[in-house]
Amino acid sequence: MVTKADNITIFNTTEFCRIRSILGHNVSNSAHHSEGVSLIMERCVGSSVMIFSDGSVCGGSVGCGACAAVLFPVSETDPVQVDTFAVGSRVGSLECEIQGVILGITMAIKYFESFQYLHSVQDVFIFSNCYCAIDNISRMKFNTRPDIYIKL
């Protein structure tokens, strides 16, 4: 398992579309986000594992929190995997979003352990709708939650 942070690339759809425009691909301003996600997903299908993660809190910022992740495997014949995790009560949505990404990473590790026919180096794309969670993970910024840092 590779744990170096420089092996993780983080970008949002606006940045992806801007890069595509520089390379000569026309992407209109109104289509930035949906076009960006579509382009990324097209690249992934059949060659990369795609994971979509989400976290949420019920009852406000001090309610109960949970997260979920959905893994789309490389092969279309392999089943789509869905997993959920109860984060706890009195947690914020950011913690739930981060735990959703961690759940996705855990699912990817288990997926690669169970399928021996995959390449030794395989791309995994984790999609999250929470830029703050992605930013905290990329910078390993967990001042108040060292347990999350240890998990990652």
C-alpha contacts under 8 A as a table, 3 or more apart, distances in Angstrom:
res1	aa1	res2	aa2	distance
2	V	7	N	7.65
3	T	7	N	7.68
4	K	7	N	5.80
4	K	8	I	7.78
5	A	8	I	5.54
5	A	138	S	6.99
6	D	9	T	7.26
8	I	138	S	7.60
10	I	134	I	7.49
10	I	138	S	7.46
11	F	15	E	6.21
11	F	16	F	6.59
12	N	15	E	5.47
12	N	16	F	6.28
12	N	131	Y	7.84
13	T	16	F	4.93
13	T	17	C	6.08
13	T	32	H	6.56
13	T	33	H	5.15
13	T	34	S	7.97
13	T	36	G	4.99
13	T	37	V	6.43
14	T	17	C	5.22
14	T	18	R	6.17
14	T	32	H	5.82
14	T	33	H	6.27
14	T	36	G	7.24
15	E	18	R	5.04
15	E	19	I	6.20
16	F	19	I	5.20
16	F	20	R	6.24
16	F	36	G	6.18
17	C	20	R	4.91
17	C	21	S	6.15
17	C	27	V	6.38
17	C	32	H	5.87
17	C	33	H	7.83
17	C	35	E	7.63
17	C	36	G	5.61
18	R	21	S	5.07
18	R	22	I	6.36
19	I	22	I	5.15
19	I	23	L	6.34
20	R	23	L	5.08
20	R	24	G	6.47
20	R	25	H	5.19
20	R	26	N	7.36
20	R	27	V	7.41
21	S	24	G	5.15
21	S	25	H	4.82
21	S	26	N	5.53
21	S	27	V	6.22
22	I	25	H	7.23
27	V	31	A	6.63
27	V	32	H	6.47
27	V	35	E	7.31
28	S	31	A	5.35
28	S	32	H	6.34
29	N	32	H	5.33
30	S	33	H	7.97
31	A	34	S	5.73
31	A	35	E	5.43
31	A	36	G	7.88
32	H	35	E	5.39
32	H	36	G	5.74
33	H	36	G	5.11
33	H	37	V	6.23
34	S	37	V	5.29
34	S	38	S	6.09
35	E	38	S	5.02
35	E	39	L	6.05
36	G	39	L	5.19
36	G	40	I	6.24
37	V	40	I	5.15
37	V	41	M	6.07
38	S	41	M	5.11
38	S	42	E	6.06
39	L	42	E	5.13
39	L	43	R	6.36
40	I	43	R	5.19
40	I	44	C	6.37
41	M	44	C	4.96
41	M	45	V	6.20
41	M	50	M	7.88
42	E	45	V	5.59
43	R	47	S	7.55
43	R	48	S	7.96
44	C	47	S	5.48
44	C	48	S	4.70
44	C	49	V	6.85
44	C	50	M	6.85
44	C	125	F	7.75
45	V	48	S	6.26
45	V	49	V	7.83
45	V	74	V	6.89
46	G	74	V	5.06
46	G	75	S	6.00
46	G	76	E	7.25
47	S	74	V	5.67
47	S	122	Q	7.97
47	S	123	D	7.74
48	S	73	P	7.44
48	S	74	V	5.42
48	S	122	Q	6.46
48	S	123	D	5.10
48	S	124	V	5.75
48	S	125	F	7.22
49	V	71	L	7.05
49	V	72	F	5.90
49	V	73	P	5.07
49	V	74	V	5.26
49	V	108	A	7.80
49	V	122	Q	7.81
49	V	123	D	6.46
49	V	124	V	4.77
49	V	125	F	6.23
50	M	71	L	5.82
50	M	72	F	5.09
50	M	73	P	6.78
50	M	124	V	5.99
50	M	125	F	4.93
50	M	126	I	6.04
50	M	127	F	7.55
51	I	69	A	6.58
51	I	70	V	5.45
51	I	71	L	4.39
51	I	72	F	6.14
51	I	104	G	6.18
51	I	124	V	7.48
51	I	125	F	6.10
51	I	126	I	4.64
51	I	127	F	6.07
52	F	69	A	5.51
52	F	70	V	5.23
52	F	71	L	6.67
52	F	104	G	7.42
52	F	126	I	5.77
52	F	127	F	4.75
52	F	128	S	6.26
53	S	67	C	7.40
53	S	68	A	5.75
53	S	69	A	4.24
53	S	70	V	6.51
53	S	97	E	7.47
53	S	100	G	5.16
53	S	101	V	5.71
53	S	103	L	7.86
53	S	104	G	6.41
53	S	126	I	7.09
53	S	127	F	6.24
53	S	128	S	5.48
54	D	67	C	5.58
54	D	68	A	5.52
54	D	69	A	6.48
54	D	96	C	7.60
54	D	97	E	5.54
54	D	100	G	5.40
54	D	101	V	7.51
54	D	128	S	6.38
54	D	129	N	7.19
55	G	65	G	7.36
55	G	66	A	5.79
55	G	67	C	4.01
55	G	68	A	6.41
55	G	93	S	6.47
55	G	94	L	7.72
55	G	95	E	7.90
55	G	96	C	4.43
55	G	97	E	4.14
55	G	98	I	7.54
55	G	99	Q	7.28
55	G	100	G	5.62
56	S	65	G	5.69
56	S	66	A	5.74
56	S	67	C	6.26
56	S	93	S	5.32
56	S	96	C	5.83
56	S	97	E	6.89
57	V	60	G	6.43
57	V	61	S	6.66
57	V	62	V	7.93
57	V	63	G	5.97
57	V	64	C	5.60
57	V	65	G	4.27
57	V	66	A	6.59
57	V	91	V	7.43
57	V	92	G	6.63
57	V	93	S	5.49
57	V	96	C	7.30
58	C	61	S	7.84
58	C	63	G	5.29
58	C	64	C	5.45
58	C	65	G	6.33
59	G	62	V	7.02
59	G	63	G	4.66
59	G	64	C	6.98
60	G	63	G	5.33
61	S	90	R	7.06
61	S	91	V	6.55
61	S	92	G	5.03
61	S	93	S	6.86
62	V	89	S	6.87
62	V	90	R	4.03
62	V	91	V	5.61
62	V	92	G	6.48
63	G	89	S	5.57
63	G	90	R	5.11
63	G	91	V	6.57
63	G	92	G	7.83
64	C	87	V	7.68
64	C	88	G	5.70
64	C	89	S	4.02
64	C	90	R	6.03
64	C	91	V	6.65
65	G	86	A	6.35
65	G	87	V	5.28
65	G	88	G	5.41
65	G	89	S	5.95
65	G	90	R	7.58
65	G	91	V	6.09
65	G	92	G	7.25
65	G	93	S	7.14
65	G	96	C	6.10
66	A	84	T	7.28
66	A	85	F	5.70
66	A	86	A	4.40
66	A	87	V	4.87
66	A	88	G	6.96
66	A	96	C	5.91
67	C	84	T	5.67
67	C	85	F	5.37
67	C	86	A	6.57
67	C	87	V	6.90
67	C	96	C	5.68
67	C	97	E	6.71
67	C	99	Q	6.57
67	C	100	G	4.89
67	C	103	L	7.98
68	A	82	V	7.35
68	A	83	D	5.67
68	A	84	T	4.18
68	A	85	F	6.27
68	A	100	G	5.59
68	A	103	L	7.27
69	A	82	V	5.88
69	A	83	D	5.53
69	A	84	T	6.48
69	A	100	G	6.14
69	A	101	V	7.51
69	A	103	L	6.41
69	A	104	G	5.44
70	V	80	V	7.12
70	V	81	Q	5.68
70	V	82	V	4.52
70	V	83	D	6.60
70	V	104	G	7.36
71	L	80	V	5.80
71	L	81	Q	5.04
71	L	82	V	6.42
71	L	104	G	7.30
71	L	107	M	7.26
71	L	108	A	7.53
72	F	79	P	7.71
72	F	80	V	5.06
72	F	81	Q	6.78
73	P	76	E	6.84
73	P	78	D	6.30
73	P	79	P	7.18
73	P	80	V	6.40
74	V	78	D	7.73
75	S	78	D	5.52
76	E	79	P	7.51
83	D	103	L	7.75
84	T	103	L	7.84
85	F	100	G	7.85
85	F	103	L	7.58
87	V	91	V	7.60
87	V	96	C	6.33
87	V	99	Q	7.23
88	G	91	V	6.44
91	V	95	E	6.66
91	V	96	C	7.43
92	G	95	E	5.57
92	G	96	C	6.65
93	S	96	C	4.99
93	S	97	E	6.14
94	L	97	E	5.07
94	L	98	I	6.21
94	L	130	C	7.83
94	L	132	C	7.39
94	L	133	A	6.14
95	E	98	I	5.13
95	E	99	Q	6.08
95	E	133	A	7.82
96	C	99	Q	5.03
96	C	100	G	6.13
97	E	100	G	4.99
97	E	101	V	6.55
97	E	128	S	7.85
97	E	130	C	6.76
97	E	133	A	6.18
98	I	101	V	5.20
98	I	102	I	6.31
98	I	133	A	5.34
98	I	134	I	7.55
98	I	137	I	7.51
99	Q	102	I	4.89
99	Q	103	L	6.02
100	G	103	L	4.97
100	G	104	G	6.26
101	V	104	G	4.95
101	V	105	I	6.26
101	V	126	I	7.22
101	V	128	S	7.41
102	I	105	I	5.03
102	I	106	T	6.17
102	I	151	K	7.82
102	I	152	L	7.02
103	L	106	T	5.06
103	L	107	M	6.17
104	G	107	M	5.03
104	G	108	A	6.22
104	G	126	I	7.11
105	I	108	A	5.08
105	I	109	I	6.31
106	T	109	I	5.18
106	T	110	K	6.32
107	M	110	K	5.16
107	M	111	Y	6.01
108	A	111	Y	4.93
108	A	112	F	6.21
108	A	124	V	7.58
109	I	112	F	5.29
109	I	113	E	6.23
110	K	113	E	5.03
110	K	114	S	6.27
111	Y	114	S	5.32
111	Y	115	F	6.40
112	F	115	F	5.37
112	F	116	Q	7.13
112	F	118	L	7.43
113	E	116	Q	6.97
115	F	118	L	6.32
118	L	122	Q	7.52
119	H	122	Q	5.99
128	S	131	Y	7.34
128	S	134	I	7.46
130	C	133	A	5.47
130	C	134	I	6.56
131	Y	134	I	5.03
131	Y	135	D	6.01
132	C	135	D	5.02
132	C	136	N	6.11
133	A	136	N	5.15
133	A	137	I	6.18
134	I	137	I	5.15
134	I	138	S	6.11
135	D	138	S	5.14
135	D	139	R	6.15
136	N	139	R	5.27
136	N	140	M	5.59
136	N	141	K	4.94
136	N	142	F	7.01
137	I	140	M	4.82
137	I	141	K	6.61
138	S	141	K	7.89
140	M	149	Y	6.62
141	K	149	Y	7.80
142	F	145	R	5.08
142	F	146	P	5.87
142	F	148	I	6.90
142	F	149	Y	6.11
143	N	146	P	6.41
145	R	148	I	5.67
145	R	149	Y	6.98
146	P	149	Y	4.95
146	P	150	I	6.25
147	D	150	I	5.07
147	D	151	K	6.23
148	I	151	K	4.99
148	I	152	L	6.27
149	Y	152	L	5.26
